[in-house]
Amino acid sequence: MSDDNEAIYQDFKESVNMAPKELEEWLETDESKSVGDSSDGESTGHQSGRRIVEIKKKRKAELDDDYGHMKKVNQYVARHLKQPPKKEDKKTSRWRYSLMNWGHDPLKSS
């Protein structure tokens, strides 16, 4: 494994703080399906969430084709954590719902 991939892997472990089962259950909710850009009926974040579940279920040695998506997840989570809602309740915000589609619940303690 390259040093770059190792860094992506470690960042991914920190960025995605939802367990596969927890994320799968979240993706079934109306709240999950209510956020994100959607050109073909399913939002980019929702599609990403399904891919994240697949990645989280793999062993590290099986991740060869997944590092690009893992890096994308890391970047999305880092970028959106810097943009929390100012006035609305974070617990029920589109901001939180979108991050959760990408496997990160900002209300979970680290």
C-alpha positions as CSV (number, residue, x, y, z in Angstrom):
1,M,0.0,0.0,0.0
2,S,1.4,3.4,-0.9
3,D,1.8,6.1,1.7
4,D,-0.9,8.1,-0.1
5,N,-3.4,5.3,0.2
6,E,-2.5,4.7,3.8
7,A,-3.2,8.4,4.6
8,I,-6.5,8.2,2.7
9,Y,-7.4,5.1,4.6
10,Q,-6.7,6.7,8.0
11,D,-8.6,9.9,7.1
12,F,-11.5,7.7,5.9
13,K,-11.6,5.9,9.3
14,E,-11.9,9.3,11.0
15,S,-14.3,10.9,8.5
16,V,-16.8,8.0,8.4
17,N,-18.0,7.7,12.0
18,M,-21.1,5.6,11.2
19,A,-21.1,1.8,11.3
20,P,-22.2,0.0,8.1
21,K,-25.5,-1.2,9.7
22,E,-26.2,2.3,11.1
23,L,-25.5,3.9,7.7
24,E,-27.7,1.3,5.9
25,E,-30.6,2.1,8.2
26,W,-30.1,5.8,7.8
27,L,-30.1,5.5,4.0
28,E,-33.6,4.0,4.2
29,T,-35.1,7.0,5.9
30,D,-37.1,9.8,4.2
31,E,-34.7,12.3,5.8
32,S,-31.8,10.7,4.0
33,K,-33.6,10.7,0.7
34,S,-34.7,14.3,1.1
35,V,-31.3,16.0,0.7
36,G,-28.7,16.3,-2.0
37,D,-28.5,16.9,-5.7
38,S,-30.4,14.4,-7.8
39,S,-30.3,14.1,-11.5
40,D,-31.4,10.5,-11.8
41,G,-33.7,10.0,-8.8
42,E,-31.0,9.3,-6.3
43,S,-28.7,12.0,-4.8
44,T,-24.9,11.8,-5.2
45,G,-24.6,11.6,-1.4
46,H,-27.1,8.8,-1.2
47,Q,-25.2,6.8,-3.9
48,S,-22.0,7.6,-2.0
49,G,-23.5,6.2,1.2
50,R,-24.3,2.9,-0.4
51,R,-20.7,2.7,-1.7
52,I,-19.3,3.6,1.8
53,V,-21.3,0.7,3.3
54,E,-19.6,-1.6,0.7
55,I,-16.2,-0.2,1.5
56,K,-16.6,-0.5,5.2
57,K,-17.5,-4.2,4.8
58,K,-14.2,-4.9,3.0
59,R,-10.9,-5.9,4.4
60,K,-8.1,-3.3,3.9
61,A,-6.4,-5.6,1.4
62,E,-9.5,-5.5,-0.8
63,L,-9.7,-1.7,-1.2
64,D,-7.6,-1.3,-4.4
65,D,-10.3,0.3,-6.5
66,D,-11.9,2.3,-3.6
67,Y,-9.2,4.9,-2.7
68,G,-10.5,7.5,-5.1
69,H,-14.0,7.3,-3.6
70,M,-12.6,7.3,-0.1
71,K,-10.6,10.4,-0.8
72,K,-13.8,12.1,-2.2
73,V,-15.6,11.2,1.0
74,N,-12.8,12.7,3.1
75,Q,-12.9,15.9,1.1
76,Y,-16.6,16.2,1.3
77,V,-16.8,15.7,5.0
78,A,-14.0,18.1,5.8
79,R,-15.5,20.8,3.5
80,H,-19.0,20.5,4.9
81,L,-18.0,20.4,8.6
82,K,-16.7,23.9,8.0
83,Q,-20.2,25.1,6.9
84,P,-22.6,24.3,9.8
85,P,-26.0,26.0,9.9
86,K,-26.0,29.2,11.8
87,K,-29.7,29.4,12.8
88,E,-31.4,26.1,12.3
89,D,-31.3,23.2,14.7
90,K,-28.3,21.1,13.7
91,K,-30.0,17.9,14.8
92,T,-32.7,18.2,12.1
93,S,-30.7,20.2,9.5
94,R,-30.2,19.4,5.9
95,W,-26.5,19.9,6.6
96,R,-26.5,17.0,9.1
97,Y,-28.6,14.8,6.9
98,S,-26.3,15.4,4.0
99,L,-23.2,14.6,6.0
100,M,-24.9,11.4,7.3
101,N,-25.4,10.3,3.7
102,W,-21.7,10.5,3.4
103,G,-21.2,8.4,6.5
104,H,-20.5,11.2,9.1
105,D,-22.9,12.1,11.9
106,P,-21.6,15.5,13.1
107,L,-23.5,15.1,16.4
108,K,-21.6,11.9,17.4
109,S,-18.9,12.4,19.9
110,S,-15.5,11.4,18.5
